[in-house]
Amino acid sequence: MSRRQDVQRRGLEGPRPEERTRPIGRRNSQGIRIDPEIEAEPKPRRTTISAYVKNEPGVLARVSGLFHRRQFNIESLTVGPTQNEGYSRITLVVEEPDPGIEQIRKQLNRLIPVVHVRELDSNPVARELVIVKVDGDEPDKVHAITEMYDGETLDAGPRTVTVQITGSENKIDDAIDAFKQFNIREIARTGQAALARGEEETARVEAKHT
C-alpha cells in the first residue's frame, strides 16, 4: 500500500477537528489577528496630579527620579512655594492609563518628603506662562497678537521682540501658533500650576502643621 493510500485510509494526522486549538481575538482591517489581552489594555488619559511636599534637599530629584525609573510619561512638572513656609507644591501633568496613574499616586505617597498627593478633577484652576522671542521686523503686528492674547511685551529691540502670555494650556498653544508667522527664535514655557476649584482643598495639610 502506498503512503498516500495509507494516509487516505487512516485520515489526516494530528488532533481531531474538535480537539484543535482555535484562534481567538478579532482581525483588524489588515486581516491581522489582535491579541484580546493587548486590545483590552486601558487607553492613556491626560490628568493633573498635585503633590504637597516638605522643602527638603533633593526632594525634586527624588520625584523626577521616581518617574524616570518607572518610565512614566511626564508632560510637564512645576514646583513652587505655598502659603505655608517650608512647604512646596509640585504639579505634574501626566498621560498614562488608569493603572499607571494610580501607581504614580502610590509611589509619590511613599516618598518621605511628600505630605499629600491627589489627582485633580478634569477641570481644575490651571494656568501656565510662556515667554516667546520672535523676529522684530514687524513690531506692530507682534504687539497686536500680544494684545489679542492679553499678553505683555517684555523686551523690544531692532531685531527681536520678547513677549509673555499667561493662561490655559489651549490659550498658550494658540498664542504660540499665532507667533509662528514672525519666526519664533526661542520659547520658555513653565507647564501648569493648578489648584482645585471652589472651597475644595487641593491638599490636606492641617495635621502636618500642628
Buried (B, 14 or more C-beta within 10 A) or exposed (E): EEEEEEEEEEEEEEEEEEEEEEEEEEEEEEEEEEEEEEEEEEEBEEBBBBBBBEBEEEBBEBBBEBBEEEEBEBBBBBBEEBEBEEBBBBBBBBBBEEEBBEBBEEBBEEBEBBBBBBBBEEEBEBBBBBBBBBBBEBBEEBBEBBEEBEBEBEEEEEEBBBBBBBBEBEBBEBBBEBBEEBEBBEEEBBBBBBBBEEEEEBBEBEEBEE
